[in-house]
């Protein structure tokens, strides 16, 4: 019996690596002699650096950068992959919502400046290609802070250049009249790929501010203010077409900023990570694949890890099952995506709190049930 184990993290409980190990423990209780291949994954959010570094035998580095608030300083981790020329960065390491206490969350006053500093740090360490995961942001600044820190030309109203000692925030979008690359920034000739798992445009009813602003601390009035600012900025910098591109609204408009200012290309995060991990090749000769993550819901169908893995397995003719924290998909929805069976930890534990507190043991037991079903 050959089994591939390819989960994402169980947020708040287990990393992807820990989840894979727990599943493997359950598998070996039923099939002690099974050949088990652990392949922890991510979809562009937290865990992307870990997954890419592990998949390529790379290394991790730490850079002290500006945090989500201009006065904050954080030690942000990023990775250099095994080829020595590709870097992996998570924007949340510098500008993530989790870095702020709830009382400090307000996208008018947060910045992606630290993300730009991480881009420069990667270049300093030899990166010619950067994979940037943009999940979990605390910001809605359309990437102006990132562009500023990376050394792009950013002009304010009246032709005033930006000051590098004053990181631009969401409230500064109305002051920006020009963002231009190709003026000598170290980042100019670096190929940037953005790992993105949302399809929202920059502004409008499904845009960055209206969909994600409230969870970042914006009031109803502030959401409308930010939405107007995002639209006006896209007009002023001449990138209205880019603003409508799926994913432009990701990470408070950082998706837009990376495309408009840096010439970056957006790709599905899970597809990027699966490709780097050579998952398609690792499925060859496999009898069963087990995937999973904390929550399986309708948003998962847009490109979250379990569905990405299941679809790849379906194409390869490999049975795929999942162990998840909680599932909101119907049997038919899961089955049509390629998942033959889904085990929920919450269903086993009786409550979300109990499932999170005992995630490792419950995940092991769920794996036992999944593979016993294959006998």
N, C-alpha and C positions, 0 to 999 in steps of 0.2 A: 504494500500500500504506500503510495506516494502522495503526500498532502502538502499543498502550498498554503501558507498562512499569511494573509496580506491585509491587516486591519489599519485603520487610522486610530488616533487617540480617542480615549473616552474622557472628554473634557472634565476637569475637576477631579478625576479619579486615577486614570492610568495614561501613561504615554503610549504611543503606538508600539514601541519596543516592549513595554511591560504587558500590553494587551496581547501581543503576539506570543510572548512567553507563557502567559496564563492559558491561552488557547492550546499551545503545544503541550502543556502539562496535562490538559484534559484529553487530548488526542492520544498521548502515550499511555494513559490509563486503560484505554480500550485497545489500542494497537501498539504494544510495547516495541515492536520491531519496525514500526513505520518509518519511512524516510520523510523527515519533516524539514521543509524549507521556510525559514522565517524571513518575511519581507515587509517590515513596517513601512507604512506609506503616509502621505499627507496630500492635501488638495490645494495647496497654495497658502493656507493659513498657518497657524502655529504647528510646528513639527516639520515644516517643509525643509528647513536647514538640516535637521537631524536626519530626515529620510534621504536627502540627496547626498549628504556627507557619508552616511553609512553605505549607500548603494555604490559609491564610487571610491571608497577608501580614502576620503579626503580628510581635512583637518579643520578644527574650529578655532576661531580667533575672536578677540574681544576688543572693542573700540569704545572709548568714552565719548559720548555725543550728547547733544541737546535732546532732552526728552520731549514729551508731548506739550509741555508748557515751556515757554522760552527761558524761564529761570531754572528749569530742572536740568540735571545732568544724570545720565544713566550709562551703565556699562552694557553695551549691546553686543550680542554674540552674532557672528556671521560665519560662513564656511567657505573654504577654498576646496573645490572638488579635486578628485584624483588626477585630473589632467593638468593641474597647475595653472590653468588659464581661465577657468570658469569659477565665478563666485556665486554663492547662494545667500540671499538676504531676505529676512522677513521684516517688512515695514513695522510690524507690531513690536519688534525689539526696541525701536526708537520712539515710535509714536502710537503705541497700542493703548487701547481703552483700559486694559487691565493694569496699566502703570499708574492710573489715576484713581484716587478715592472718589466715590460718587459725588461728593460735594464740590470737587474740582473739575467736573466734566462739563464742558461747554465748548462746542466747536467754533465759536466766534474767537476763542482765545487760545486754541491749540494749533500746533504747527507740525509740518513734515520736514522741518529743517534737519533734524537728526538723520532722516532717511538719506538726504543728500550727502551728509557727512559719511554715512556708511558706504555710499556709492564711491566716494573718493577714496575711502580706506581700502576698498576692494581693488581699485585701480592701483593704489600704492603697493599692494601685495602682488601685482602682476596680472590682474584679471583683464582679459580682453573681451569677455562675455559675462554677463550678469543675469542670473535668474532672480527676479524680485517677486516674492509673495506678498500680496497686498491685503490680506484678511486682518480683521480685528482692530481697525483703526479708531483713534479717538478724534480724528480730524475731519474738517470739511474746508480745505483751503485750495482745492484743485491743483495741489502740487506746487504752489508758488514758493513755499518754504523750501521744498526739496530742490527746486531749480536755483533758488538763491544760494543755498549752501554748496551746490555742485559747481558753482562758478559760471552759470549761464548769465547772459545779459538780461537783467530785469530792471525796467525803468518804471518809475512811478509818475503820477500826474505832474505836469509841469516839466517833464524831462529829468526829474530828480533820480539819481541812481540809488539803489538800495544800500543800506549799511549792513555789513556782515555781522555787526554786533547787535543787531535788532532783528531777530527772526520774524519773518512775515507769518501772520496767522489768518484765520478765516475772515476776520473783520477787515483785513487789509486788501481783500480781493478787489474792492471798488477803487483802490488807489493804483492798481497795476494797469499799465497801458501797453506794455511790450515785454515779451519773453522770447529770447532768441538764442539759439545755439550756434556753434561754428565760429566762436570768437576766442578760441584758445583754451577752453575748459579742458581739463584732463579727461573728461568724460566724453568728449566729442566723437571719438572714433571707437567707442566701446559699443558692442551690440547688446542691447538690453531686451530680455524677454520677460514679460510680466505674467505671472501665474495668477489667474483670476477665475473665481467660480461664481460670479454674478453677472447678470446681463443688463443691468440698469443703465439708462442714458445719464448724462451729466445733470440735467435739470428737467423740471416738469413733474407731473403726477407720480411718475415712477423713478424720479431722479434721486441723486445722492442725498439732498437735504430732506425731502419729504418722506422718503422711505427709511433712511438710517439716522437722520438728525435727532429725533426724539430719544433714541437709545444712547446717544452720545451726550445728552444733557440739554438739548436745545428746546426752548419753549415753543409754543405754536407760532408766536410772532417772530421768533428768531429763525424758525424753519422757513418762513416766507421770506425773510430778509436774506438768508443764505441762498435760497433758490433763485431769487432775483439777481444776486451777486454772481452766482455761477453762470447764469445765462448771459449777463452783461459782459463778463470776462471773456466768454467764448466769442462773443461778437467783437470785442476790442482787439483780441489777439488774432482774429481772422481764422478761427478754427471751429466754426459752427458745425461743419460737417463731422468733424471728429467728435464733437459733443454728443451726437446722436448715435455713435457707434456703441454696440452692446459691450458693456463693461466700462464705459467712460465714467459712470457714476460710482464705480467701485472705490472703496477706501476714501470716501468723501471727495471724489473727483481726482484722486491720484492716478486712477486709470487714464483719465483724460490728459492729465499733466504729463504722464510718461509718454503717451503717444504724441501729443501736440508739441512738447518741448524737447523731448529726447529722441523722437523717432522710434520709440519702442514698439514691439509687437505683442499683442495680448494672446495668450493661449490658455486653454483649459489647464488648471493646476494639476488635476489628477492625471491627465494625459501626459503632462510634462514629467511628473514624478515616476509614473509607470514606465515611461520611455527610458528615463535615466536608470531605473532599477532593472531594466531588461525583462520586464514582467512577461511579455509575450513569449520570449525564449524560455523563461523558467516554467511556463505552463506546459511545455512539451513533455509528454509522458506522465503528466500528473493525473491522479485518479479523482481528486477532490480539491477544491479551493475554498478556504474559509476566510471571509472578510468580516468587517464590522466597524462600528464607531458608536459614539454616545447616543446619537439620535438619528433615526431614519424617518424622513417625512417627505412632503411634496417637494421641498427645496432640494432634497437629495437627488431628485430626478434631473436637476439642472447641472449636475456634475460633481456631486460629492463622492468620496472615496468608494463606499460599498457598491454604488451603482456603476461607477466607472470600471471597477474590477469585475462586476457581474457581467457587464456588457462585453468586456474583453474575453471573459471566459465563455460566454455564449457563442461568440464568433469562433473561438478555438475549439468548441465542442467539449468543454470541461465543466462538469457540474459545479455549481457555486452555491454556498449557503452562507448565512450571516448570523453573528451574535451581536446584538446591539443593546444599548442601555434601554431605549424605548423605541417602539415602532408605531408610527401613525399611518403607515401604508396598508392598504387592503392586500389580501392575498394575491388578487389578480394584478394589482399594480406592481408588487414585488416580483411576481412570477414573470410578467411581461418584460421586466428589466433584466431577467436572467437569474433571479434568486430562487432557488428551489425550496428553501425553508428559511425562516427567520426565528431565532430564539431571542426573547426579550428578558433582560435582567430585571426590569421593574416588575414584570409579570411573575417572575420567580420570587422576588423579594417582598412584593406587596406594596412597596412605596418607593418613590424616587430617592428619598433620603437613605433608606436602607440599602438600596441598590448601589448608591455611590459609596456608602461606608464599607460595603463588602464586595466591591466590584471584582477584585481579583478572584476570590473564591467562586463567586457567581458565574464569572466568565469561564472559569475552568469547568464548572458543572454544565454550563450551556454547551461547551465544546464536546463534553462527554455525550450529551443528548444528540448533538448534530452528527457525530460520527457513528454512534450506536445505531442511529437510523439508517446508516449505510450498510450495515451488516447483511 
